[in-house]
Amino acid sequence: MRWKASQFWKNASPNELLSFFLTIDKGEDLKSLAEHMLADIEFCDLVFEYLWLLRSEDATKKFLNDESITPELLMRFIYFGYGKQFLAEKFDSNSYFLQIRELFNSAQSLRILSLGEEMDRDPTLKIHLLSNLDPQTWEAYFDLLEEKNMTMQTLLGIFSNLRENEIRKILLNSHTLYYYLRMMMVSGKQEITIADDKEKENRKRLENILDSIHVWETFCLDLKDKYDLKHESNLTPKERDSHRLSQVLKELTKIPSIDRSDVLIYLRGNGVVLDAWEETTVKSALSNYDRVGKYF
C-alpha cells in the first residue's frame, strides 16, 4: 500500500494527498493504517501534518470520523493542531477548539469524550465536544456517566475552572449545549445535591450565565411567533420582511460590541438570522452604527 512507503508521504503534493484520502478503502486498509500510525509516532505526525493542511476538505473530515481512527489518535491530532496554532500570534484556546470541533461528528465526539482521564485534564475541549452531541448521543453520554459512577454534578463541575466570558462564548456558539444544560438545571430528574459553598457558588454562576442567554432564547421565540421563517428562507433577501432584521439590530446595539458576534452566532443557530447574507448584513450595519451612529 502507498501509505507504507514513507517517501510517498514526504513527497506527495496536497492534491495527491487529498486524492489518497478520497480513495482509501475502508475496513482493513484504514484499520491497518490506523494501527501503523499508533505504532510509528514519526509516521503518525507526518500523516497529521498533511491532515492539518487539508483540514477544511470534506475528505479529511470523512477520514477523521471513521471508526478505525481511534480516540487516542484523534486526541493526538487535536493537540498536534493545538501546537501549530500555539505558535501563531494572539493564540486563543477557545477559538481553536471552536474550529476543531467542526471536524468531528456527534458519534466521533462521543468516542473522544469516552477518554475520561484525558478529558478531565482539558475542560475547555470537553465542553466543546459536548456541544457536538445530538440528542441520541447525549443519551449515550449520560449512560457513560452512569457506567463510571459519575453524576450530573460531575458534568457541571467542568465549568468551574473556566471564566464566565469563556462559558458564555461556548454556550452562545452552541445553542444545543445551552439547551441541554438549561434542561438539566431546571429538571427535577437531574436534581443536584450541593455539597459545599464552592459548588453552590459554581452552580449559581452557571445559572446566571444560562439566564443571560435565556433572554436571547426568548427573543428568538418571539421572532418565530411574529414571522414565518420557513417561508422567508425560501425568498430572496430583498423579498424578506426587513422588520425582522431591524429588530435584531435594535437588540444587538443594546449590548457591548465585544459580545455581538457570539450572540449573532446564537441567533443564526436558532434560525432567526436565516443565512450568511443576513449575518454579513447585520455585521456591516453594526459596524456602521459604531462608526457613524446609523446602520446604513
Phi, psi and chi 1 to 4 in degrees:
 res  aa     phi    psi   chi1   chi2   chi3   chi4
   1 MET       -  149.8  -59.6  177.3 -174.2      -
   2 ARG   -63.1  -32.8  -77.3 -168.7  -60.6  168.7
   3 TRP   -68.6  -19.0   57.3  -97.9      -      -
   4 LYS   -80.4  -11.8  -72.4 -172.0  175.8  179.9
   5 ALA   -93.1  105.7      -      -      -      -
   6 SER   -59.6  -30.9   61.6      -      -      -
   7 GLN   -64.7  -28.7  -66.9  -55.7  -47.9      -
   8 PHE   -61.7  -46.9  166.8   72.2      -      -
   9 TRP   -67.0  -35.2  -67.3   97.5      -      -
  10 LYS   -75.7  -27.4  -67.7  177.3 -179.5  177.9
  11 ASN  -112.5   -9.2  -60.4  -38.5      -      -
  12 ALA   -68.3  146.3      -      -      -      -
  13 SER   -82.2  163.4   68.4      -      -      -
  14 PRO   -54.9  -38.9  -29.5   37.4      -      -
  15 ASN   -66.0  -37.5  -76.6  -23.2      -      -
  16 GLU   -65.8  -38.3  -72.1  175.7  -44.9      -
  17 LEU   -67.9  -40.7  -96.3  -63.3      -      -
  18 LEU   -62.3  -41.9  179.1   58.6      -      -
  19 SER   -61.2  -39.3  176.0      -      -      -
  20 PHE   -61.8  -47.5  169.3   79.9      -      -
  21 PHE   -67.5  -26.3  -70.9  125.1      -      -
  22 LEU   -75.3  -32.0  -78.6  168.2      -      -
  23 THR  -105.9  -10.2   58.6      -      -      -
  24 ILE   -60.3  135.0 -175.2  172.2      -      -
  25 ASP   -72.5  148.5  -67.7  -28.9      -      -
  26 LYS   -80.3 -171.6  -72.4 -166.5  173.7 -174.3
  27 GLY    74.8 -131.7      -      -      -      -
  28 GLU   -64.0  -36.3  -70.0  -55.5  -47.2      -
  29 ASP   -62.3  -48.8  -77.6   -8.5      -      -
  30 LEU   -71.0  -37.4 -169.4   49.3      -      -
  31 LYS   -62.5  -41.3 -177.6  179.4  179.1 -178.2
  32 SER   -65.3  -40.0  179.9      -      -      -
  33 LEU   -60.8  -45.8  169.9   61.8      -      -
  34 ALA   -62.4  -40.5      -      -      -      -
  35 GLU   -64.4  -38.5  -70.7  173.7  -10.2      -
  36 HIS   -68.5  -35.8 -170.0   65.5      -      -
  37 MET   -63.9  -39.4  -71.0  171.3   68.6      -
  38 LEU   -68.1  -32.8  -76.0  168.8      -      -
  39 ALA   -83.2  -26.1      -      -      -      -
  40 ASP  -125.6   96.6 -172.5  -23.4      -      -
  41 ILE   -63.4  -37.8  -62.6  -56.7      -      -
  42 GLU   -63.4  -43.6 -176.3  179.1   -2.5      -
  43 PHE   -63.9  -41.6  172.8   76.2      -      -
  44 CYS   -58.1  -47.4 -180.0      -      -      -
  45 ASP   -66.9  -30.0  -74.6  -13.2      -      -
  46 LEU   -67.4  -41.0 -170.2   59.3      -      -
  47 VAL   -63.4  -43.1  174.7      -      -      -
  48 PHE   -64.3  -32.3  -74.9  160.8      -      -
  49 GLU   -58.8  -45.0 -173.5   75.3   46.8      -
  50 TYR   -73.1  -39.5  -75.9  107.5      -      -
  51 LEU   -60.3  -38.4  -74.3  173.3      -      -
  52 TRP   -66.4  -41.1 -176.8 -108.8      -      -
  53 LEU   -64.6  -31.7  -70.9  171.8      -      -
  54 LEU  -105.6   22.2  -61.6  166.5      -      -
  55 ARG   -63.8  -22.3   62.0 -171.9 -179.8  -81.6
  56 SER   -85.0   -6.5   61.9      -      -      -
  57 GLU   -81.8  142.3  -60.3  -69.3  -18.8      -
  58 ASP   -60.4  -34.6  -71.1  -19.8      -      -
  59 ALA   -63.4  -36.9      -      -      -      -
  60 THR   -66.7  -43.5  -61.8      -      -      -
  61 LYS   -63.5  -38.8  -65.8  176.1 -176.3  178.5
  62 LYS   -63.2  -41.6 -178.2  178.3  179.0 -178.2
  63 PHE   -62.9  -48.1  179.2   89.3      -      -
  64 LEU   -67.5  -23.0  -70.9  171.7      -      -
  65 ASN   -97.7    6.4  -75.6  -70.7      -      -
  66 ASP   -75.0  142.0 -166.5  -79.7      -      -
  67 GLU   -64.4  -20.0  -71.0 -172.5    0.3      -
  68 SER   -70.8  -22.3  -63.4      -      -      -
  69 ILE   -84.7  110.3  -52.6  -58.5      -      -
  70 THR   -71.0  157.5   65.7      -      -      -
  71 PRO   -56.3  -34.9  -26.7   35.2      -      -
  72 GLU   -63.2  -41.4  -69.0   79.4    9.0      -
  73 LEU   -66.5  -39.4  -81.9  174.6      -      -
  74 LEU   -64.9  -40.3  -65.3  171.7      -      -
  75 MET   -62.9  -40.1  -77.2  -68.6  -73.2      -
  76 ARG   -63.9  -39.8 -174.9  173.0  179.9   84.2
  77 PHE   -64.4  -42.8  173.4   73.8      -      -
  78 ILE   -57.7  -45.1  -70.9  168.9      -      -
  79 TYR   -82.5  -17.8  -73.9  107.0      -      -
  80 PHE   -63.3  -49.2  178.1   89.8      -      -
  81 GLY   -65.1  -35.5      -      -      -      -
  82 TYR   -58.7  -43.6 -169.3   98.3      -      -
  83 GLY   -63.4  -39.3      -      -      -      -
  84 LYS   -61.6  -47.8  -70.9  -79.3 -170.6 -176.4
  85 GLN   -70.8  -31.2  -65.1  -67.6   84.8      -
  86 PHE   -61.3  -29.1 -173.8   77.6      -      -
  87 LEU   -75.2  -16.3  -63.1  175.4      -      -
  88 ALA   -77.5  157.4      -      -      -      -
  89 GLU   -71.5  149.6  -67.7 -175.9    8.5      -
  90 LYS    55.4   46.1  -62.1 -179.5  179.9  178.8
  91 PHE   -68.0  135.2  172.9   74.0      -      -
  92 ASP  -132.1  117.3  176.7   68.6      -      -
  93 SER   -62.7  -35.3   60.4      -      -      -
  94 ASN   -60.6  -46.7 -124.9  -29.5      -      -
  95 SER   -64.0  -37.5  -63.2      -      -      -
  96 TYR   -62.9  -47.7  170.3   72.0      -      -
  97 PHE   -69.8  -28.6  -71.3  130.5      -      -
  98 LEU   -61.4  -38.2  -81.1  170.7      -      -
  99 GLN   -73.4  -43.4  175.7 -170.2  159.4      -
 100 ILE   -71.2  -31.5 -157.0   72.1      -      -
 101 ARG   -65.3  -24.4   78.9  179.2 -167.2 -169.9
 102 GLU   -66.8  -16.1  -61.0  -63.0  -30.6      -
 103 LEU   -79.7  -17.7  -62.2  177.0      -      -
 104 PHE  -115.0  141.0  -57.6  113.3      -      -
 105 ASN   -83.9 -179.7   60.9   27.2      -      -
 106 SER   -64.3  -44.7 -174.2      -      -      -
 107 ALA   -64.5  -41.7      -      -      -      -
 108 GLN   -70.0  -34.4 -158.3   72.2  -43.3      -
 109 SER   -61.4  -40.4  -64.0      -      -      -
 110 LEU   -64.2  -39.5  179.0   63.2      -      -
 111 ARG   -63.2  -38.7  -66.2 -179.6   70.3 -137.9
 112 ILE   -68.6  -40.7  -58.3  172.2      -      -
 113 LEU   -62.3  -22.8  -76.1  164.9      -      -
 114 SER   -68.0  -14.6   69.8      -      -      -
 115 LEU   -80.3   77.5  -60.9  173.0      -      -
 116 GLY   -54.8  -50.0      -      -      -      -
 117 GLU   -63.8  -45.9 -174.4  175.7  -22.0      -
 118 GLU   -62.5  -39.8  -69.5   84.8  -14.2      -
 119 MET   -65.8  -36.5  -73.7  -69.9   96.6      -
 120 ASP   -64.0  -24.6  -69.9  -19.7      -      -
 121 ARG   -80.4  -15.9  -71.0 -161.2  -68.1  -96.7
 122 ASP  -137.7   83.1 -160.9  -30.3      -      -
 123 PRO   -62.2  -30.0   21.0  -32.4      -      -
 124 THR   -64.3  -46.6  -52.3      -      -      -
 125 LEU   -62.3  -41.0  172.3   60.4      -      -
 126 LYS   -59.3  -45.6 -173.0  173.2 -173.4  175.3
 127 ILE   -64.1  -41.7  -66.2  170.4      -      -
 128 HIS   -65.5  -37.1  -79.8  -65.5      -      -
 129 LEU   -69.7  -37.1  -69.5  173.6      -      -
 130 LEU   -59.2  -34.9  -75.1  171.4      -      -
 131 SER   -69.1  -12.9   71.7      -      -      -
 132 ASN   -85.2  -14.2  -91.1   -6.4      -      -
 133 LEU   -73.4  134.9  -57.5 -173.5      -      -
 134 ASP   -90.2  174.0   58.2   25.0      -      -
 135 PRO   -52.6  -41.1  -29.6   36.9      -      -
 136 GLN   -65.8  -44.8 -176.5  176.6   -4.0      -
 137 THR   -75.9  -23.7   44.5      -      -      -
 138 TRP   -60.9  -44.2  -98.4  106.5      -      -
 139 GLU   -61.6  -40.6  -67.9  -59.9  -37.5      -
 140 ALA   -64.8  -35.4      -      -      -      -
 141 TYR   -68.8  -38.7 -175.6   69.4      -      -
 142 PHE   -61.8  -40.3  -68.2  152.8      -      -
 143 ASP   -61.7  -39.2  -68.0  -19.9      -      -
 144 LEU   -62.9  -40.8 -175.5   64.8      -      -
 145 LEU   -61.4  -42.8  -70.8  178.1      -      -
 146 GLU   -65.3  -39.3  -69.3 -179.3    2.0      -
 147 GLU   -60.8  -34.2  -72.5  174.3   12.1      -
 148 LYS   -95.3   13.9  -63.9 -176.3  177.8 -177.5
 149 ASN    55.5   38.0  -65.2  -43.7      -      -
 150 MET  -103.4  152.5  -62.7  172.6   70.7      -
 151 THR  -110.4  170.3   63.7      -      -      -
 152 MET   -62.6  -27.5  -70.4  -55.5  151.0      -
 153 GLN   -62.3  -37.8 -171.6  168.8  -41.2      -
 154 THR   -63.8  -42.7  -54.9      -      -      -
 155 LEU   -62.3  -46.5  175.2   58.5      -      -
 156 LEU   -68.2  -23.9  -64.4  177.9      -      -
 157 GLY   -65.8  -18.1      -      -      -      -
 158 ILE   -67.2  -17.8   64.9  177.7      -      -
 159 PHE   -83.1  -11.1  -66.8   91.4      -      -
 160 SER   -67.2  -25.0   62.6      -      -      -
 161 ASN   -96.2    7.4  -64.9  -40.9      -      -
 162 LEU  -108.2  148.7  -63.6  177.3      -      -
 163 ARG   -73.6  156.4  -64.3 -172.9  -64.9  -89.2
 164 GLU   -58.2  -42.4  -74.0 -168.6   24.5      -
 165 ASN   -65.5  -31.4   64.1  -38.8      -      -
 166 GLU   -68.5  -45.3  -68.6  178.1  -38.9      -
 167 ILE   -62.9  -45.2  -61.0  171.7      -      -
 168 ARG   -61.6  -41.9 -174.1  175.0  -71.8  103.8
 169 LYS   -62.4  -44.4 -177.3  180.0 -178.2   67.5
 170 ILE   -62.6  -45.2  -69.5  168.6      -      -
 171 LEU   -70.5  -35.6  -63.9 -177.5      -      -
 172 LEU   -66.9  -30.5  -75.9  169.3      -      -
 173 ASN   -84.0   -4.0  -81.5  -95.9      -      -
 174 SER  -143.5   88.8  175.8      -      -      -
 175 HIS   -64.9  -24.6   63.2  -77.4      -      -
 176 THR   -67.6  -45.4  -57.9      -      -      -
 177 LEU   -62.7  -42.6  178.4   57.7      -      -
 178 TYR   -56.8  -45.8  155.5   76.1      -      -
 179 TYR   -60.7  -47.6  171.7   77.6      -      -
 180 TYR   -66.5  -39.2  -83.8  102.9      -      -
 181 LEU   -64.0  -42.3  -77.5  175.0      -      -
 182 ARG   -63.7  -41.2 -174.5  165.0 -179.1   80.9
 183 MET   -62.9  -39.7  -68.2  -64.1  -68.3      -
 184 MET   -64.2  -38.7  -74.6  166.9   52.5      -
 185 MET   -72.4  -30.1  -63.2  -66.7  -82.9      -
 186 VAL  -101.5   -9.7  -58.7      -      -      -
 187 SER   -81.5  133.5  171.5      -      -      -
 188 GLY   -65.9  -27.5      -      -      -      -
 189 LYS   -66.6  -29.3  -72.4  179.9   65.1  177.0
 190 GLN  -105.2   34.1  -54.0  -64.5   -8.3      -
 191 GLU   -60.6  133.9 -175.3  176.5   -8.1      -
 192 ILE  -111.7  128.5  -60.7  171.0      -      -
 193 THR   -84.6  124.4  -58.6      -      -      -
 194 ILE   -83.2  118.4  -56.7  -59.8      -      -
 195 ALA   -86.2  -34.4      -      -      -      -
 196 ASP  -153.1  176.3   53.9   38.2      -      -
 197 ASP   -62.5  -34.9  -70.7  -18.0      -      -
 198 LYS   -64.2  -44.8 -177.9   65.0  175.0  176.6
 199 GLU   -65.8  -37.6  -70.8 -178.3    4.0      -
 200 LYS   -63.3  -41.5 -171.7  174.3 -177.8  178.7
 201 GLU   -64.4  -43.1  179.7 -175.1  -25.2      -
 202 ASN   -64.3  -41.1  -73.4  -26.6      -      -
 203 ARG   -66.1  -41.7  175.2  167.0  179.1  164.4
 204 LYS   -62.3  -39.9 -176.2   61.8  178.2  175.8
 205 ARG   -62.2  -45.3 -176.4  175.7   67.9  130.6
 206 LEU   -65.6  -38.9 -176.9   55.6      -      -
 207 GLU   -60.2  -40.9  -75.0  176.7  -19.1      -
 208 ASN   -64.4  -39.8  -71.0  -21.5      -      -
 209 ILE   -65.7  -45.1  -66.1  169.9      -      -
 210 LEU   -62.3  -38.8  -68.9  171.0      -      -
 211 ASP   -64.7  -37.7  -73.9  -15.9      -      -
 212 SER   -66.8  -31.2   71.9      -      -      -
 213 ILE   -81.0  -29.4  -61.3  175.0      -      -
 214 HIS   -59.5  -29.5 -178.1   60.5      -      -
 215 VAL   -57.4  -41.8  172.3      -      -      -
 216 TRP   -75.7  -31.4  -66.6  105.8      -      -
 217 GLU   -61.4  -44.3  179.8 -173.9    0.2      -
 218 THR   -63.6  -40.1  -57.5      -      -      -
 219 PHE   -60.8  -43.0  175.1   67.9      -      -
 220 CYS   -63.5  -43.3  -70.3      -      -      -
 221 LEU   -62.0  -37.6  -69.1  172.5      -      -
 222 ASP   -64.1  -43.6 -178.1   56.4      -      -
 223 LEU   -65.9  -36.7  -72.4 -175.1      -      -
 224 LYS   -67.0  -29.0  -71.6  176.2 -179.6  178.0
 225 ASP   -74.3  -33.0  -75.3  -20.9      -      -
 226 LYS   -84.0  -29.9  -71.8 -178.2  177.6  178.2
 227 TYR  -125.6  146.4  -58.2   96.3      -      -
 228 ASP   -87.0   87.0 -174.3  -13.8      -      -
 229 LEU   -68.9  -30.9  -62.7  177.8      -      -
 230 LYS   -64.4  -41.8 -176.2  176.4 -179.3 -179.4
 231 HIS   -67.0  -44.7  172.3   69.3      -      -
 232 GLU   -64.3  -31.9  -71.4 -145.8   -0.5      -
 233 SER   -65.3  -20.7   65.1      -      -      -
 234 ASN   -91.8   -1.8  -66.9  -41.0      -      -
 235 LEU   -96.3  159.7  -58.2  176.0      -      -
 236 THR   -71.9  157.6   65.1      -      -      -
 237 PRO   -51.8  -38.4  -30.8   37.5      -      -
 238 LYS   -69.9  -24.4  -71.0 -175.9  178.2 -179.0
 239 GLU   -85.5  -13.6  -67.3  172.6  -35.3      -
 240 ARG   -76.5  159.4  -63.8  170.0 -174.4  168.9
 241 ASP   -72.6  112.4 -169.0  -29.7      -      -
 242 SER   -69.6  -17.3   61.6      -      -      -
 243 HIS   -65.1  -29.2  -70.2   92.2      -      -
 244 ARG   -63.0  -50.1  174.0  172.6   48.2   83.8
 245 LEU   -67.1  -29.9  -74.5 -169.8      -      -
 246 SER   -62.8  -40.2  -66.2      -      -      -
 247 GLN   -66.6  -39.2  -74.9 -174.0 -105.6      -
 248 VAL   -60.9  -47.4  169.0      -      -      -
 249 LEU   -61.8  -42.9  -73.4  167.1      -      -
 250 LYS   -59.7  -42.0 -178.6  179.5  178.4 -179.3
 251 GLU   -73.0  -37.5  -67.3  -56.0  -48.9      -
 252 LEU   -68.5  -30.0  -72.8  176.1      -      -
 253 THR   -72.7  -10.9   53.5      -      -      -
 254 LYS   -82.7  -12.8  -64.6  178.1 -178.5  178.9
 255 ILE  -111.5  161.2   63.5  174.8      -      -
 256 PRO   -57.3  145.0  -24.2   34.4      -      -
 257 SER   -56.0  -35.7  -61.4      -      -      -
 258 ILE   -65.2  -23.2 -166.0  171.2      -      -
 259 ASP   -93.3  -13.0  -64.0  -29.6      -      -
 260 ARG   -65.1  -39.9  -67.8  172.4 -174.3  166.4
 261 SER   -60.8  -44.1  179.1      -      -      -
 262 ASP   -70.0  -38.4  -67.6  -42.1      -      -
 263 VAL   -64.8  -37.9  171.8      -      -      -
 264 LEU   -63.3  -38.2 -175.2   55.4      -      -
 265 ILE   -61.9  -41.1  -70.2  172.4      -      -
 266 TYR   -63.0  -43.3  179.0   84.4      -      -
 267 LEU   -63.9  -39.7  -62.8  180.0      -      -
 268 ARG   -69.3  -39.8 -175.2  172.6  176.7 -172.8
 269 GLY   -61.2  -29.3      -      -      -      -
 270 ASN   -90.1    0.1  -87.5  -88.1      -      -
 271 GLY    85.3    8.4      -      -      -      -
 272 VAL   -92.3  -18.0  -61.9      -      -      -
 273 VAL  -106.8  115.1  173.2      -      -      -
 274 LEU   -78.5  -33.1  -63.0  179.0      -      -
 275 ASP  -159.3 -176.6   50.4   30.3      -      -
 276 ALA   -63.6  -34.5      -      -      -      -
 277 TRP   -61.7  -46.2 -177.5   88.7      -      -
 278 GLU   -65.9  -40.1  -70.9 -166.5   -5.7      -
 279 GLU   -61.7  -44.8 -174.0  175.0   -1.7      -
 280 THR   -64.9  -39.9  -59.1      -      -      -
 281 THR   -61.7  -44.1  -60.5      -      -      -
 282 VAL   -63.9  -44.3  170.0      -      -      -
 283 LYS   -60.7  -44.1  -73.9 -178.9  177.8  179.0
 284 SER   -63.7  -42.8  176.8      -      -      -
 285 ALA   -63.9  -39.5      -      -      -      -
 286 LEU   -67.2  -38.2  -70.6  171.2      -      -
 287 SER   -62.8  -44.0  177.9      -      -      -
 288 ASN   -62.3  -40.9  -70.5  -24.1      -      -
 289 TYR   -61.5  -41.5 -178.2   85.4      -      -
 290 ASP   -67.2  -32.4  -71.0  -21.2      -      -
 291 ARG   -85.3  -44.5  -74.7 -172.3  -61.0  104.5
 292 VAL  -123.7   -0.6  -61.5      -      -      -
 293 GLY    84.9    8.9      -      -      -      -
 294 LYS  -146.2  157.6   55.3 -176.0 -179.8  179.8
 295 TYR   -72.9  -43.5  -60.5  132.8      -      -
 296 PHE  -132.3      -  -58.2  104.9      -      -
